[in-house]
């Protein structure tokens, strides 16, 4: 006959084995790790005669839920939207675009003219961005980026200027590498236009 202590140890042993089995099954069922990609900031210089009208604060962009993630969006032949399997961005897309926009201003000889929320500075203008499109369009075989940008006066709260920036780059394929290169090129082209446009803000 088993004593109480023996029974307790036996129950604990059985429970431990059962838990180990559950964890093992969970490990086997876990999805494969996603390949991570990032976006670059262009270092192309812009017209040196274009000067910013003061300090610009680059706010974190807004986006619909589908885009406000770390996944790459694909639009198929029927117009349905999905995520490109097996890959992800290095950060949530709005944060990534914000970081690359600030870096673009800095790389294009605008260092010290831009800031981000939390820098404890008083900007002259706040740049508000809405990511309207950031996807791979299977129908056209293009990477498509569309940004709606507003420059808001910090003093008056009024919109000084507003514009929609669109960029399309043909793809060599729909594989992850081609998709990322296309979106990176499309964003870079749009950001260069943003820097040039910002130089006229407040005029």
ROSE-4610 file (N, C-alpha, C; in Angstrom, 1 decimal, always signed):
// ROSE-4610
residu = [X/X/X/X/X/X/X/X/X/X/X/X/X/X/X/X/X/X/X/X/X/X/X/X/X/X/X/X/X/X/X/X/X/X/X/X/X/X/X/X/X/X/X/X/X/X/X/X/X/X/X/X/X/X/X/X/X/X/X/X/X/X/X/X/X/X/X/X/X/X/X/X/X/X/X/X/X/X/X/X/X/X/X/X/X/X/X/X/X/X/X/X/X/X/X/X/X/X/X/X/X/X/X/X/X/X/X/X/X/X/X/X/X/X/X/X/X/X/X/X/X/X/X/X/X/X/X/X/X/X/X/X/X/X/X/X/X/X/X/X/X/X/X/X/X/X/X/X/X/X/X/X/X/X/X/X/X/X/X/X/X/X/X/X/X/X/X/X/X/X/X/X/X/X/X/X/X/X/X/X/X/X/X/X/X/X/X/X/X/X/X/X/X/X/X/X/X/X/X/X/X/X/X/X/X/X/X/X/X/X/X/X/X/X/X/X/X/X/X/X/X/X/X/X/X/X/X/X/X/X/X/X/X/X/X/X/X/X/X/X/X/X/X/X/X/X/X/X/X/X/X/X/X/X/X/X/X/X/X/X/X/X/X/X/X/X/X/X/X/X/X/X/X/X/X/X/X/X/X/X/X/X/X/X/X/X/X/X/X/X/X/X/X/X/X/X/X/X/X/X/X/X/X/X/X/X/X/X/X/X/X/X/X/X/X/X/X/X/X/X/X/X/X/X/X/X/X/X/X/X/X/X/X/X/X/X/X/X/X/X/X/X/X/X/X/X/X/X/X/X/X/X/X/X/X/X/X/X/X/X/X/X/X/X/X/X/X/X/X/X/X/X/X/X/X/X/X/X/X/X/X/X/X/X/X/X/X/X/X/X/X/X/X/X/X/X/X/X/X/X/X/X/X/X/X/X/X/X/X/X/X/X/X/X/X/X/X/X/X/X/X/X/X/X/X/X/X/X/X/X/X/X/X/X/X/X/X/X/X/X/X/X/X/X/X/X/X/X/X/X/X/X/X/X/X/X/X/X/X/X/X/X/X/X/X/X/X/X/X/X/X/X/X/X/X/X/X/X/X/X/X/X/X/X/X/X/X/X/X/X/X/X/X/X/X/X/X/X/X/X/X/X/X/X/X/X/X/X/X/X/X/X/X/X/X/X/X/X/X/X/X/X/X/X/X/X/X/X/X/X/X/X/X/X/X/X/X/X/X/X/X/X/X/X/X/X/X/X/X/X/X/X/X/X/X/X/X/X/X/X/X/X/X/X/X/X/X/X/X/X/X/X/X/X/X/X/X/X/X/X/X/X/X/X/X/X/X/X/X/X/X/X/X/X/X/X/X/X/X/X/X/X/X/X/X/X/X/X/X]
num = [1/1/1/2/2/2/3/3/3/4/4/4/5/5/5/6/6/6/7/7/7/8/8/8/9/9/9/10/10/10/11/11/11/12/12/12/13/13/13/14/14/14/15/15/15/16/16/16/17/17/17/18/18/18/19/19/19/20/20/20/21/21/21/22/22/22/23/23/23/24/24/24/25/25/25/26/26/26/27/27/27/28/28/28/29/29/29/30/30/30/31/31/31/32/32/32/33/33/33/34/34/34/35/35/35/36/36/36/37/37/37/38/38/38/39/39/39/40/40/40/41/41/41/42/42/42/43/43/43/44/44/44/45/45/45/46/46/46/47/47/47/48/48/48/49/49/49/50/50/50/51/51/51/52/52/52/53/53/53/54/54/54/55/55/55/56/56/56/57/57/57/58/58/58/59/59/59/60/60/60/61/61/61/62/62/62/63/63/63/64/64/64/65/65/65/66/66/66/67/67/67/68/68/68/69/69/69/70/70/70/71/71/71/72/72/72/73/73/73/74/74/74/75/75/75/76/76/76/77/77/77/78/78/78/79/79/79/80/80/80/81/81/81/82/82/82/83/83/83/84/84/84/85/85/85/86/86/86/87/87/87/88/88/88/89/89/89/90/90/90/91/91/91/92/92/92/93/93/93/94/94/94/95/95/95/96/96/96/97/97/97/98/98/98/99/99/99/100/100/100/101/101/101/102/102/102/103/103/103/104/104/104/105/105/105/106/106/106/107/107/107/108/108/108/109/109/109/110/110/110/111/111/111/112/112/112/113/113/113/114/114/114/115/115/115/116/116/116/117/117/117/118/118/118/119/119/119/120/120/120/121/121/121/122/122/122/123/123/123/124/124/124/125/125/125/126/126/126/127/127/127/128/128/128/129/129/129/130/130/130/131/131/131/132/132/132/133/133/133/134/134/134/135/135/135/136/136/136/137/137/137/138/138/138/139/139/139/140/140/140/141/141/141/142/142/142/143/143/143/144/144/144/145/145/145/146/146/146/147/147/147/148/148/148/149/149/149/150/150/150/151/151/151/152/152/152/153/153/153/154/154/154/155/155/155/156/156/156/157/157/157/158/158/158/159/159/159/160/160/160/161/161/161/162/162/162/163/163/163/164/164/164/165/165/165/166/166/166/167/167/167/168/168/168/169/169/169/170/170/170/171/171/171/172/172/172/173/173/173/174/174/174/175/175/175/176/176/176/177/177/177/178/178/178/179/179/179/180/180/180/181/181/181/182/182/182/183/183/183/184/184/184/185/185/185/186/186/186/187/187/187/188/188/188/189/189/189/190/190/190/191/191/191/192/192/192/193/193/193/194/194/194/195/195/195/196/196/196/197/197/197/198/198/198/199/199/199/200/200/200/201/201/201/202/202/202/203/203/203]
x = [+0.9/+0.0/+0.9/+0.5/+1.3/+0.9/+2.0/+1.7/+1.3/+0.8/+0.3/+1.4/+2.6/+3.7/+4.1/+4.0/+4.3/+3.3/+2.0/+0.9/+1.1/+1.5/+1.6/+2.8/+3.9/+5.0/+4.7/+3.8/+3.4/+2.6/+1.6/+0.8/+1.6/+2.6/+3.4/+4.2/+4.7/+5.5/+4.7/+3.5/+2.6/+2.2/+2.0/+1.7/+2.9/+4.1/+5.3/+5.5/+5.3/+5.4/+4.3/+3.1/+2.0/+2.3/+2.9/+3.2/+4.3/+5.3/+6.4/+5.9/+4.9/+4.4/+3.7/+2.9/+2.2/+3.2/+4.2/+5.2/+5.9/+6.2/+6.8/+5.9/+4.6/+3.7/+3.6/+3.6/+3.5/+4.7/+5.9/+7.1/+7.1/+6.5/+6.4/+5.4/+4.4/+3.3/+3.6/+4.7/+4.9/+5.3/+4.9/+5.2/+6.7/+7.1/+8.5/+8.8/+10.0/+10.4/+10.3/+9.8/+9.6/+11.0/+11.3/+12.5/+12.2/+13.1/+12.9/+13.7/+12.9/+13.5/+13.3/+14.2/+14.0/+13.9/+13.8/+13.8/+14.9/+15.4/+16.5/+16.1/+17.0/+16.7/+17.6/+17.1/+18.0/+19.0/+20.2/+21.1/+21.3/+20.4/+20.5/+20.4/+21.2/+21.1/+20.0/+19.4/+18.4/+18.9/+18.2/+18.6/+19.0/+20.2/+20.8/+20.1/+19.4/+18.7/+17.4/+16.9/+15.7/+16.0/+15.5/+15.7/+14.4/+14.5/+13.3/+12.9/+11.6/+11.1/+11.2/+12.1/+12.3/+12.4/+12.1/+12.2/+10.9/+11.1/+10.0/+9.9/+8.8/+8.6/+7.9/+8.6/+8.0/+7.2/+5.9/+5.1/+5.0/+4.6/+4.5/+3.3/+3.4/+2.3/+1.2/+0.0/-1.2/-1.4/-2.2/-2.5/-3.6/-4.3/-5.4/-4.8/-5.6/-5.1/-4.2/-4.7/-3.9/-2.5/-2.3/-1.0/-0.2/-0.9/-0.2/+0.3/+1.1/+1.6/+3.1/+3.7/+5.0/+5.0/+3.9/+3.8/+3.7/+4.1/+4.1/+2.7/+2.0/+0.7/+0.8/+0.0/-0.1/-1.6/-1.8/-3.1/-3.1/-4.1/-4.1/-4.9/-5.1/-5.8/-7.2/-7.9/-9.3/-9.4/-8.3/-8.3/-8.3/-8.3/-8.2/-6.8/-6.8/-5.5/-5.1/-3.8/-3.3/-1.9/-1.3/+0.1/+1.0/+2.2/+3.2/+3.7/+3.6/+3.9/+5.4/+5.8/+7.1/+8.0/+7.5/+8.4/+7.7/+8.5/+8.0/+9.0/+8.5/+9.3/+10.0/+11.1/+11.9/+11.1/+10.1/+9.3/+7.9/+7.0/+5.7/+5.9/+5.1/+5.4/+5.3/+4.3/+4.4/+5.6/+6.1/+7.4/+8.6/+8.5/+9.6/+9.7/+8.5/+8.4/+8.8/+8.4/+8.8/+10.3/+10.9/+12.4/+13.1/+12.6/+13.3/+13.0/+11.9/+11.6/+12.6/+12.7/+13.7/+15.1/+15.5/+16.8/+17.0/+16.0/+16.1/+16.3/+15.6/+15.8/+17.3/+17.7/+19.1/+20.1/+19.9/+20.8/+20.9/+19.8/+19.8/+20.2/+21.2/+21.8/+20.8/+19.8/+18.8/+19.0/+20.2/+20.5/+20.3/+19.6/+19.3/+18.0/+17.4/+16.2/+14.9/+15.1/+13.9/+14.1/+12.9/+12.9/+11.7/+11.6/+10.5/+9.9/+8.6/+8.0/+8.8/+8.9/+9.7/+11.1/+11.4/+12.7/+12.8/+11.7/+11.6/+12.0/+11.5/+11.8/+10.4/+10.5/+9.3/+9.4/+8.7/+8.8/+8.0/+8.4/+7.6/+6.5/+6.7/+5.7/+5.8/+4.6/+4.5/+4.1/+4.9/+4.6/+3.7/+2.5/+1.6/+1.4/+1.6/+1.6/+0.6/-0.2/-1.1/-0.6/-0.3/+0.2/-1.1/-1.4/-2.6/-2.4/-1.3/-1.0/+0.5/+0.8/+2.1/+2.0/+2.1/+1.7/+2.4/+2.3/+2.7/+1.4/+1.3/+0.1/+0.4/-0.2/+0.1/-0.5/-1.6/-2.2/-1.3/-0.6/+0.3/+1.8/+2.1/+3.5/+4.3/+3.8/+4.5/+4.4/+5.4/+5.4/+4.8/+3.8/+3.0/+3.1/+3.5/+3.5/+2.8/+1.9/+1.1/+1.0/+1.5/+1.6/+0.8/-0.1/-0.8/-0.1/+0.4/+1.2/+0.6/+0.6/+0.2/+1.2/+1.5/+2.4/+1.5/+1.5/+0.6/+1.5/+1.1/+1.8/+1.6/+2.7/+2.6/+2.0/+2.2/+1.8/+0.2/-0.3/-1.7/-2.5/-1.9/-2.6/-3.3/-3.0/-3.6/-2.7/-3.3/-2.6/-1.9/-0.6/+0.1/+0.1/+0.4/+0.4/+0.0/-0.4/-0.8/-0.6/-0.2/+0.0/+0.0/-0.4/-0.3/+0.8/+1.7/+2.9/+2.7/+2.8/+2.6/+3.9/+4.2/+5.4/+5.1/+5.4/+5.2/+6.6/+7.0/+8.2/+7.9/+8.3/+8.1/+8.9/+8.3/+9.0/+9.6/+10.6/+11.2/+10.6/+9.8/+9.1/+8.3/+7.5/+6.7/+7.3/+8.5/+9.2/+9.6/+9.9/+10.2/+11.3/+12.4/+13.5/+13.1/+12.4/+12.0/+10.9/+10.0/+9.0/+9.6/+10.5/+11.2/+12.0/+12.7/+13.5/+12.6/+11.4/+10.5/+9.9/+9.4/+8.8/+9.9/+11.1/+12.2/+12.4/+12.5/+12.8/+11.6/+10.4/+9.2/+9.1/+9.4/+9.4/+10.5/+11.7/+12.8/+12.5/+11.9/+11.5/+10.5/+9.5/+8.5/+9.1/+10.1/+10.7/+11.5/+12.2/+13.0/+12.0/+10.9/+9.9/+9.4/+9.2/+8.7/+9.7/+11.0/+12.0/+12.0/+11.9/+11.9/+10.6/+9.5/+8.2/+8.3/+8.8/+8.9/+9.7/+10.6/+11.4/+10.5/+9.4/+8.5/+7.4/+7.4/+6.4/+6.6/+5.4/+5.5/+5.7/+6.0/+6.2/+4.9]
y = [-1.2/+0.0/+1.2/+2.2/+3.5/+4.4/+5.0/+5.9/+7.3/+8.2/+9.5/+10.2/+10.2/+11.0/+10.4/+9.0/+8.3/+8.7/+8.7/+9.1/+10.5/+11.4/+12.8/+13.0/+12.2/+12.3/+11.7/+10.7/+10.0/+11.0/+11.7/+12.6/+13.8/+14.3/+15.4/+14.9/+13.7/+13.1/+13.0/+12.5/+12.4/+13.8/+14.8/+16.1/+16.7/+16.5/+17.0/+16.5/+15.2/+14.5/+15.1/+15.3/+15.8/+17.2/+18.1/+19.4/+19.5/+18.6/+18.5/+18.2/+17.3/+16.9/+18.0/+18.8/+19.9/+21.0/+21.3/+22.2/+21.7/+20.4/+19.9/+20.0/+19.7/+19.9/+21.3/+22.2/+23.6/+24.1/+23.6/+24.0/+23.4/+22.2/+21.7/+22.4/+23.0/+23.7/+25.1/+25.7/+27.1/+27.4/+28.6/+29.0/+29.3/+29.1/+29.4/+30.9/+31.2/+32.6/+33.4/+34.7/+35.5/+36.2/+36.3/+37.0/+38.5/+39.2/+40.6/+41.6/+42.6/+43.6/+45.0/+45.9/+47.3/+48.2/+49.5/+50.4/+51.4/+52.0/+52.9/+54.3/+55.2/+56.7/+57.2/+57.8/+58.3/+59.4/+59.5/+60.5/+61.5/+61.5/+62.4/+63.9/+64.8/+66.2/+66.8/+67.8/+68.6/+70.0/+70.8/+72.1/+72.9/+73.3/+74.0/+75.4/+75.9/+77.2/+77.0/+75.7/+75.5/+75.4/+76.3/+76.3/+76.0/+75.3/+75.0/+76.3/+76.5/+77.7/+77.7/+77.0/+76.8/+75.4/+75.1/+73.7/+72.9/+71.8/+70.9/+69.7/+69.4/+68.2/+67.2/+66.0/+64.9/+64.0/+64.1/+63.2/+61.8/+60.9/+59.5/+59.4/+58.9/+58.8/+58.0/+58.3/+57.4/+56.5/+55.5/+54.5/+53.6/+53.0/+52.1/+50.9/+50.1/+49.0/+48.0/+47.8/+46.8/+47.3/+48.6/+49.1/+49.4/+49.6/+49.9/+48.7/+47.9/+46.7/+46.5/+45.3/+45.1/+44.1/+44.0/+43.1/+43.9/+43.2/+43.8/+43.4/+44.4/+44.3/+44.0/+43.1/+42.7/+42.9/+43.5/+43.7/+42.7/+41.7/+40.7/+41.2/+40.3/+40.6/+41.0/+40.5/+40.9/+42.1/+42.6/+43.8/+43.4/+42.2/+41.7/+42.0/+42.4/+42.7/+41.6/+41.3/+40.3/+40.6/+39.8/+40.0/+39.0/+39.5/+38.7/+37.7/+36.4/+35.4/+35.3/+35.0/+34.7/+35.9/+37.1/+38.3/+39.3/+40.2/+41.3/+42.5/+43.7/+44.8/+44.8/+45.6/+45.6/+46.3/+47.0/+47.7/+47.9/+48.4/+48.8/+49.9/+49.7/+50.6/+52.1/+52.6/+54.0/+54.5/+53.8/+54.1/+54.1/+53.1/+52.9/+54.1/+54.5/+55.6/+56.9/+57.1/+58.3/+58.4/+57.3/+57.3/+57.6/+57.0/+57.2/+58.6/+59.2/+60.6/+61.5/+61.3/+62.2/+62.0/+60.8/+60.5/+61.1/+61.2/+61.8/+63.3/+63.9/+65.4/+65.6/+64.8/+64.9/+64.6/+63.6/+63.2/+64.2/+65.0/+65.9/+67.3/+67.4/+68.6/+69.4/+68.7/+69.4/+69.0/+68.6/+68.2/+69.3/+69.1/+70.2/+71.0/+70.7/+71.4/+70.5/+69.3/+68.4/+67.8/+67.4/+66.7/+65.8/+65.0/+64.1/+64.4/+63.9/+64.1/+63.6/+64.4/+64.0/+64.6/+65.4/+66.1/+67.3/+67.7/+68.9/+70.2/+70.3/+71.6/+72.2/+73.4/+74.1/+74.3/+73.5/+73.5/+74.7/+75.1/+76.1/+75.4/+74.2/+73.5/+72.0/+71.4/+69.9/+69.2/+68.2/+67.5/+66.3/+66.3/+65.2/+64.3/+63.0/+62.1/+61.0/+60.8/+59.6/+58.7/+57.5/+56.5/+55.9/+56.4/+56.0/+54.6/+54.4/+53.2/+52.8/+51.6/+51.1/+49.6/+49.2/+47.9/+47.4/+46.1/+45.5/+45.3/+45.8/+45.7/+44.6/+43.4/+42.3/+42.6/+43.3/+43.6/+44.4/+45.4/+46.2/+45.8/+45.0/+44.6/+45.7/+46.5/+47.7/+47.7/+48.4/+48.8/+50.2/+50.4/+51.6/+52.3/+53.5/+54.3/+55.6/+55.9/+57.1/+57.7/+59.0/+59.6/+61.0/+61.2/+62.5/+63.3/+64.4/+65.2/+66.6/+67.0/+68.3/+69.0/+70.3/+71.1/+72.0/+71.8/+72.5/+73.5/+74.8/+75.8/+75.6/+75.5/+75.3/+76.5/+77.7/+78.9/+79.1/+78.8/+79.1/+77.8/+76.6/+75.4/+75.2/+76.1/+76.1/+75.3/+74.6/+73.9/+74.9/+75.0/+75.9/+75.4/+74.1/+73.4/+72.0/+71.4/+70.0/+69.5/+68.2/+67.6/+66.1/+65.4/+63.9/+63.5/+62.7/+62.2/+60.8/+60.5/+59.2/+58.7/+57.5/+56.9/+55.5/+55.1/+53.7/+53.3/+52.0/+51.5/+50.1/+49.8/+48.5/+47.4/+46.2/+45.1/+44.1/+43.5/+42.4/+41.1/+41.0/+39.8/+40.1/+39.1/+39.3/+38.6/+38.2/+37.5/+38.6/+38.1/+39.1/+40.1/+39.6/+40.5/+41.6/+41.3/+42.2/+43.2/+42.6/+43.5/+44.5/+44.1/+45.1/+46.1/+45.7/+46.7/+47.7/+47.2/+48.1/+49.1/+48.7/+49.6/+50.5/+50.1/+50.9/+52.1/+51.7/+52.7/+53.7/+53.2/+54.0/+55.0/+54.5/+55.4/+56.5/+56.1/+57.0/+58.1/+57.8/+58.8/+59.8/+59.3/+60.1/+61.0/+60.5/+61.3/+62.4/+62.2/+63.3/+64.4/+64.0/+65.0/+65.8/+65.0/+65.7/+66.7/+66.4/+67.4/+68.6/+68.4/+69.6/+70.4/+69.8/+70.5/+71.2/+70.6/+71.2/+72.5/+72.7/+73.9/+75.1/+74.9/+76.0/+76.2/+75.5/+75.6/+77.0/+77.7/+79.0/+80.1/+79.9/+81.0/+81.6]
z = [+0.0/+0.0/+0.0/-0.9/-1.0/+0.2/+0.8/+1.8/+1.2/+2.0/+1.5/+0.8/+1.4/+0.8/-0.6/-0.7/-1.9/-3.0/-2.6/-3.5/-4.0/-3.1/-3.5/-4.5/-4.2/-5.1/-6.5/-6.5/-7.8/-8.6/-7.9/-8.6/-9.2/-8.4/-8.9/-10.1/-10.0/-11.1/-12.4/-12.3/-13.4/-14.0/-13.1/-13.5/-14.3/-13.8/-14.4/-15.8/-15.9/-17.3/-18.2/-17.7/-18.6/-19.0/-18.1/-18.5/-19.5/-19.3/-20.3/-21.7/-21.7/-23.0/-23.7/-22.9/-23.4/-24.0/-23.2/-23.7/-25.0/-25.0/-26.2/-27.4/-27.2/-28.4/-28.8/-27.8/-28.2/-28.9/-28.6/-29.3/-30.7/-30.9/-32.3/-33.1/-32.5/-33.2/-33.4/-32.8/-32.9/-34.4/-34.9/-36.3/-36.5/-37.7/-38.0/-37.8/-37.4/-37.2/-38.5/-38.4/-39.6/-39.9/-41.2/-41.6/-41.5/-40.8/-40.5/-41.5/-42.0/-42.9/-42.3/-42.8/-42.4/-43.6/-43.4/-44.4/-44.3/-45.3/-45.3/-45.5/-45.1/-45.3/-46.4/-47.4/-48.5/-47.9/-48.5/-48.1/-49.2/-50.2/-51.3/-50.8/-51.3/-50.9/-51.8/-51.2/-51.9/-52.2/-52.9/-53.3/-52.1/-52.0/-50.8/-50.6/-51.6/-51.5/-50.7/-50.6/-49.8/-48.4/-47.6/-46.1/-45.4/-44.3/-43.5/-42.8/-42.5/-41.9/-40.4/-39.9/-38.4/-38.0/-36.8/-36.3/-36.6/-37.2/-37.5/-36.5/-36.0/-35.1/-36.0/-36.1/-36.9/-36.0/-36.1/-35.2/-35.8/-34.9/-35.4/-36.3/-37.5/-38.5/-38.0/-38.5/-38.3/-39.5/-39.2/-40.3/-39.9/-40.8/-40.5/-39.8/-39.2/-38.4/-39.2/-40.5/-41.3/-41.6/-41.7/-42.0/-40.7/-39.6/-38.3/-37.6/-38.3/-37.8/-38.4/-38.1/-38.6/-39.8/-40.5/-41.6/-42.9/-44.0/-45.3/-46.0/-46.5/-47.0/-48.5/-49.0/-50.4/-50.9/-52.0/-52.6/-53.8/-53.8/-54.9/-56.1/-57.0/-58.3/-58.0/-57.0/-56.7/-55.8/-55.4/-54.5/-53.0/-52.7/-51.3/-50.8/-49.5/-48.8/-47.9/-47.8/-46.9/-46.6/-45.8/-45.4/-46.2/-46.6/-47.3/-46.3/-46.5/-45.5/-45.3/-44.0/-43.7/-43.4/-43.5/-43.3/-42.4/-41.9/-41.1/-41.1/-40.7/-40.6/-39.3/-39.1/-37.9/-36.8/-37.1/-36.1/-36.7/-35.9/-36.4/-37.5/-38.6/-39.8/-39.4/-38.7/-38.4/-37.7/-36.7/-36.0/-37.0/-37.9/-38.8/-39.8/-40.3/-41.3/-40.6/-39.3/-38.6/-38.5/-38.1/-37.9/-39.2/-40.3/-41.6/-42.1/-41.8/-42.2/-41.5/-40.2/-39.4/-40.0/-40.2/-40.7/-42.1/-42.9/-44.3/-44.2/-43.3/-43.1/-42.6/-41.7/-41.2/-42.3/-43.1/-44.1/-45.2/-45.5/-46.5/-46.0/-45.1/-44.6/-43.8/-43.1/-42.3/-40.8/-40.4/-39.1/-38.1/-37.0/-36.1/-36.4/-37.5/-37.9/-37.7/-37.2/-37.0/-35.6/-35.1/-33.8/-33.8/-32.7/-32.5/-31.2/-30.9/-29.6/-28.5/-27.4/-26.3/-26.2/-27.3/-27.3/-26.5/-25.9/-25.0/-25.8/-27.0/-27.7/-28.2/-28.5/-29.0/-30.5/-31.3/-32.8/-33.3/-34.6/-35.3/-36.0/-36.5/-37.2/-36.8/-36.8/-36.6/-37.9/-38.2/-39.5/-39.1/-39.5/-39.3/-40.5/-40.4/-41.6/-41.4/-42.4/-42.5/-43.6/-43.2/-44.2/-44.9/-46.0/-46.7/-47.5/-48.0/-48.8/-48.6/-48.3/-48.2/-48.4/-49.7/-50.1/-51.4/-51.6/-52.9/-53.7/-54.9/-55.7/-56.8/-56.6/-57.5/-58.9/-58.9/-60.2/-61.1/-60.6/-61.4/-61.3/-60.4/-60.1/-59.6/-58.7/-58.2/-56.7/-56.1/-54.7/-54.7/-53.8/-53.8/-52.4/-52.4/-51.1/-51.3/-50.4/-50.4/-49.0/-48.9/-47.6/-47.7/-46.8/-46.7/-45.6/-45.9/-44.9/-44.7/-43.5/-43.1/-42.2/-42.5/-41.7/-40.9/-39.5/-38.7/-37.8/-37.9/-37.1/-35.6/-34.9/-33.4/-32.7/-33.3/-32.7/-32.9/-34.0/-34.3/-34.3/-34.5/-34.7/-36.0/-36.9/-38.3/-39.2/-40.2/-41.2/-42.2/-42.2/-43.1/-44.5/-44.7/-46.0/-45.8/-46.9/-46.9/-48.4/-48.4/-49.7/-49.6/-50.7/-50.7/-51.6/-51.1/-51.8/-52.3/-53.5/-54.1/-54.8/-54.6/-55.3/-55.7/-56.9/-57.4/-58.0/-57.6/-58.1/-58.7/-60.0/-60.5/-59.8/-59.7/-59.0/-60.0/-59.6/-60.4/-60.0/-58.9/-58.5/-57.3/-56.8/-55.6/-54.4/-54.6/-53.5/-52.4/-51.1/-50.1/-50.4/-50.9/-51.2/-52.2/-53.3/-54.3/-53.7/-52.9/-52.3/-51.4/-50.5/-49.6/-50.4/-51.4/-52.2/-52.9/-53.4/-54.0/-53.1/-51.9/-50.9/-50.4/-50.2/-49.7/-50.7/-52.0/-53.1/-53.2/-53.1/-53.2/-52.0/-50.8/-49.6/-49.7/-50.2/-50.3/-51.3/-52.4/-53.4/-52.8/-52.0/-51.4/-50.3/-49.5/-48.5/-49.0/-50.1/-50.7/-51.2/-51.7/-52.1/-50.9/-49.8/-48.5/-48.0/-48.0/-47.6/-48.4/-49.7/-50.7/-50.4/-50.3/-50.0/-48.7/-47.7/-46.3/-46.3/-47.3/-47.3/-47.7/-48.3/-48.7/-47.6/-46.6/-45.5/-44.9/-44.7/-44.0/-44.9/-46.2/-47.2/-47.6]
